[in-house]
């Protein structure tokens, strides 16, 4: 079970880095505004940070 959690966390971390790390400042702004407007920022941001902690 711990392996599954770690693999899932690593996948979320890799996805986040590919979306956020490869984006320009304007693209990051659009993504952030989209998350805030749709209300997805509330569940997405903590999940990503927890996944990054578990993955590392």
HUNOR-V245092 format. One record per residue. RES is the residue in three letters. PHI is phi in degrees with one decimal (none if undefined). BURIAL is + if it has 16 or more other C-alpha atoms within 10 Angstrom, else -. Layout:
# HUNOR-V245092
res & phi & burial
RES & PHI & BURIAL
RES & PHI & BURIAL
This chain:
# HUNOR-V245092
res & phi & burial
UNK & none & -
UNK & -64.1 & -
UNK & -65.0 & -
UNK & -64.3 & -
UNK & -63.6 & -
UNK & -67.8 & +
UNK & -64.3 & -
UNK & -63.5 & -
UNK & -63.3 & +
UNK & -64.8 & +
UNK & -65.0 & -
UNK & -63.5 & +
UNK & -62.0 & +
UNK & -64.2 & +
UNK & -63.5 & -
UNK & -61.1 & +
UNK & -65.0 & -
UNK & -69.6 & -
UNK & -79.2 & -
UNK & -83.1 & -
UNK & -70.1 & -
UNK & -93.3 & -
UNK & -99.0 & -
UNK & -77.7 & -
UNK & -61.3 & -
UNK & -65.3 & -
UNK & -65.0 & -
UNK & -62.5 & -
UNK & -63.4 & -
UNK & -62.7 & -
UNK & -63.0 & +
UNK & -62.8 & -
UNK & -64.7 & -
UNK & -60.0 & -
UNK & -62.6 & +
UNK & -68.7 & -
UNK & -65.8 & -
UNK & -82.7 & -
UNK & 81.2 & -
UNK & -78.8 & -
UNK & -64.5 & +
UNK & -63.3 & -
UNK & -85.0 & -
UNK & -74.6 & -
UNK & -60.0 & -
UNK & -63.4 & -
UNK & -63.2 & -
UNK & -64.9 & +
UNK & -66.1 & -
UNK & -64.3 & -
UNK & -63.8 & +
UNK & -65.5 & +
UNK & -65.4 & -
UNK & -68.0 & -
UNK & -66.0 & +
UNK & -95.6 & -
